[in-house]
Amino acid sequence: MAKTNAQRQLEYRERHLKDENGHGDRLNIVLHFHTKRALERLAFCYGVTQQEFLERLLRQADSDAATQASRLPDGSADYYEKQRRLGPEIVTP
């Protein structure tokens, strides 16, 4: 019996959801037009995929935030338990 479109889509997503290490989560977002173009330019400029660029950027931001939080009492534990807010000034000009 032939598979339905929904079955084929499900199988495709299951095959492509995980990376080569068996890890991965799907992220669906809508970006502002100019933000998307900036992402395309930056990824091209550094010679990486958009996914790779975002992953590196987020890992660096995570590291910076963890360092900042570690300077506060119980900051590291609170940060990793999502109990610590550092304020929006870290990501906004």
C-alpha positions in Angstrom: 0.0 0.0 0.0 1.3 3.5 -0.9 2.4 5.8 1.8 0.5 9.0 2.4 2.1 12.4 2.1 1.9 12.8 5.8 3.7 9.5 6.3 6.5 10.4 3.9 6.9 13.8 5.6 7.1 12.2 9.0 9.8 9.8 7.8 11.8 12.6 6.2 11.7 14.7 9.4 12.7 11.7 11.5 15.7 11.0 9.2 16.8 14.7 9.1 16.0 15.8 12.6 19.1 14.3 14.1 22.7 15.3 13.3 25.5 12.9 12.7 25.9 12.4 16.5 22.2 11.5 17.0 21.4 14.9 18.5 19.2 17.7 17.2 16.0 19.6 17.8 13.9 21.2 15.2 13.5 25.0 15.4 10.9 26.8 13.3 11.1 30.6 13.4 10.1 33.5 11.2 12.8 36.2 11.0 12.5 39.8 9.9 13.6 40.2 6.2 16.7 42.2 7.1 17.7 39.8 9.9 17.5 36.8 7.4 19.6 38.7 4.9 22.2 39.5 7.6 22.3 35.8 8.6 22.9 34.9 4.9 25.7 37.5 4.5 27.4 36.5 7.8 27.3 32.8 7.0 28.7 33.4 3.5 31.4 35.8 4.9 32.6 33.2 7.4 32.3 30.3 4.9 29.8 28.3 7.0 26.2 27.3 6.8 23.5 29.5 8.4 22.8 26.7 10.9 26.5 26.5 11.8 26.8 30.2 12.1 23.8 30.4 14.4 25.0 27.5 16.5 28.4 29.1 17.0 26.9 32.5 17.8 24.5 30.9 20.4 27.2 28.8 22.0 29.4 31.9 22.3 26.5 34.0 23.8 25.8 31.1 26.2 29.4 31.0 27.3 29.5 34.8 27.8 26.2 34.7 29.8 27.5 31.8 32.0 30.7 33.7 32.7 28.7 36.8 33.6 26.3 34.8 35.8 29.2 33.0 37.6 30.3 36.4 39.1 27.0 36.5 41.1 26.2 34.5 44.2 24.8 31.1 43.1 24.9 32.6 39.6 26.2 29.5 37.7 23.7 27.1 39.2 20.8 29.6 38.8 21.8 30.3 35.2 21.9 26.6 34.2 18.6 26.0 36.0 17.1 29.0 34.2 16.6 30.9 37.4 18.9 33.8 36.7 18.1 36.8 34.5 20.9 38.9 33.4 18.8 41.6 31.8 18.2 42.5 28.2 21.1 44.9 28.0 23.4 42.0 27.2 21.7 41.4 23.8 20.4 44.9 22.9 22.4 48.0 22.2 
